Amino acid sequence: MQVGRLQSNGADGMKRSNAALKPKAPGDAGARQVDFDELPTYVGYVVRRTQAKIFGEFEAMLADFEFTPGSFGVLTLIRVNPGITQVALAAAFGVDKSTMSPVVFRLEKRGLVRREVLASDRRCHSLFFEPTAEASFLAARDKGRAFETSVASRLSKTEQRELARLLGKLQGARA
């Protein structure tokens, strides 16, 4: 699939500093423009770059709450699935438990969630959203929803449906 080359003018949505365009002294590590060769024609590359841009914008929007897109997603699932195990949570996100552990640890350290040892299997923990975090979570969720509306508005309704269909297809779902 031909997606297109990255343009030096930022057509890919990537911010470029003016410093990157100025001539540099020979031997200066930043003296060259980066040639992306065929990378921008790779679907996975373009999807990942788009995700990184949107995630960066999301994180900036929720900076006051100190949430990354990942930690906000984890907190959301714990909130609506009281008692979910860390293993089930990791599976829901398609990552392994060792990837999920630091995220849960940080949320627990901030007092947003708590872990309880499962009586049926003392090696496992169930996770619970702390009620004292509700007001902060709802405020962050409102900002997150406004952000999502803003991102979605970059596409028409028809384009949003088509993007969802195509991304589902890339994930292996029937389209």
C-alpha positions in Angstrom: 0.0 0.0 0.0 1.5 3.3 -1.0 0.8 5.8 1.8 3.2 8.5 0.8 6.6 9.9 1.7 7.2 12.1 4.7 7.4 15.7 3.6 10.0 18.1 5.2 7.2 20.6 5.6 5.5 18.4 8.3 2.8 17.0 6.1 3.0 13.8 8.2 1.9 15.9 11.2 5.3 15.6 12.8 6.6 18.9 14.3 10.0 19.9 13.0 12.1 22.5 14.7 13.6 25.2 12.5 17.0 24.0 13.9 16.6 20.8 11.9 16.4 22.8 8.6 19.4 25.1 9.3 22.9 24.2 8.0 25.1 22.8 10.6 28.9 22.7 11.0 30.6 19.6 9.5 30.7 16.8 12.1 27.6 18.2 13.9 25.5 15.2 14.8 22.3 16.9 13.7 23.7 18.2 10.4 21.6 15.9 8.1 18.0 15.7 7.3 16.7 12.2 8.0 15.7 10.2 4.9 12.9 7.9 5.8 13.3 5.9 2.6 10.3 3.6 2.2 9.2 3.6 5.8 6.2 6.0 5.2 4.9 3.5 2.7 4.5 0.8 5.4 1.1 0.6 6.9 2.4 -0.4 10.3 4.8 2.5 10.3 2.1 5.1 9.5 -0.3 3.6 12.0 2.4 3.6 14.7 3.4 7.2 13.9 -0.3 8.3 14.0 -0.8 6.5 17.3 2.3 8.2 18.8 1.1 11.6 17.7 -2.4 11.1 19.1 -1.0 9.6 22.4 1.3 12.6 22.8 -1.6 15.0 22.4 -3.8 12.9 24.8 -1.0 12.9 27.4 -0.6 16.7 27.1 -4.3 17.1 27.5 -4.3 15.0 30.7 -1.0 16.3 32.1 -2.8 17.8 35.1 -4.0 14.3 36.0 -0.6 12.6 35.4 -2.2 10.0 33.1 -0.7 8.4 30.1 -3.1 6.9 27.6 -2.1 3.5 28.9 -2.6 4.3 32.6 -5.9 6.0 31.8 -7.0 2.9 29.9 -5.9 0.5 32.7 -7.7 2.6 35.3 -10.9 2.7 33.2 -11.0 -1.1 32.9 -10.3 -1.6 36.6 -13.1 0.8 37.4 -15.7 -0.9 35.3 -14.4 -4.5 36.1 -14.1 -4.6 39.9 -12.0 -7.5 41.0 -10.4 -8.1 37.6 -7.1 -9.9 37.9 -3.9 -8.5 36.6 -3.6 -11.5 34.3 -7.1 -10.8 32.8 -6.3 -7.1 32.6 -3.1 -7.8 30.7 -4.9 -10.1 28.3 -7.5 -7.5 27.7 -4.8 -5.1 26.5 -2.9 -7.8 24.6 0.3 -7.5 26.7 1.9 -9.8 29.2 1.6 -9.5 33.0 5.1 -8.2 33.4 4.2 -5.2 31.1 1.1 -4.5 33.1 2.8 -4.8 36.6 4.5 -1.4 36.6 1.4 0.4 35.4 -0.7 -1.1 38.2 2.0 -0.5 40.7 2.1 3.3 39.8 -1.8 3.5 40.0 -1.7 1.7 43.4 1.1 4.0 44.7 -1.0 7.0 43.7 -4.0 5.6 45.7 -6.2 5.1 42.6 -6.4 1.3 42.8 -5.9 -1.4 45.4 -4.8 -5.0 45.0 -6.3 -7.8 47.0 -4.9 -11.4 47.2 -7.4 -13.8 45.7 -8.6 -16.3 48.3 -8.9 -19.0 45.6 -5.3 -18.5 44.4 -2.9 -16.6 46.7 -0.5 -16.0 43.8 -3.1 -13.8 42.0 -4.4 -10.3 42.9 -7.7 -8.8 42.1 -7.8 -5.1 41.3 -10.2 -2.5 42.6 -10.8 1.1 41.7 -10.6 3.3 44.8 -13.8 5.3 45.4 -11.8 8.3 46.5 -10.4 8.6 43.0 -13.9 8.9 41.4 -14.0 12.7 41.1 -10.6 12.9 39.6 -11.2 10.1 37.3 -14.5 11.6 36.1 -12.8 15.0 35.4 -10.0 13.2 33.5 -12.6 11.2 31.6 -14.5 14.3 30.6 -11.3 15.8 29.2 -10.5 12.5 27.5 -13.9 12.5 25.8 -13.5 16.1 24.7 -10.1 15.1 23.2 -11.5 12.1 21.5 -14.2 14.3 19.9 -11.5 16.7 18.8 -9.5 13.9 17.2 -12.5 12.3 15.5 -13.6 15.7 14.1 -10.5 15.7 11.9 -12.4 13.1 9.8 -15.9 13.1 8.5 -18.4 10.6 9.9 -18.0 8.5 6.8 -14.2 8.6 7.1 -14.5 7.7 10.8 -16.5 4.6 10.0 -14.1 3.7 7.1 -11.1 4.1 9.4 -12.7 1.9 12.1 -13.5 -0.7 9.4 -10.0 -0.7 8.0 -8.3 -0.8 11.3 -10.5 -3.7 12.3 -9.5 -5.4 9.1 -5.8 -5.0 10.0 -6.5 -6.5 13.4 -7.9 -9.5 11.8 -11.6 -8.8 12.2 -14.0 -9.3 9.4 -14.8 -6.1 7.6 
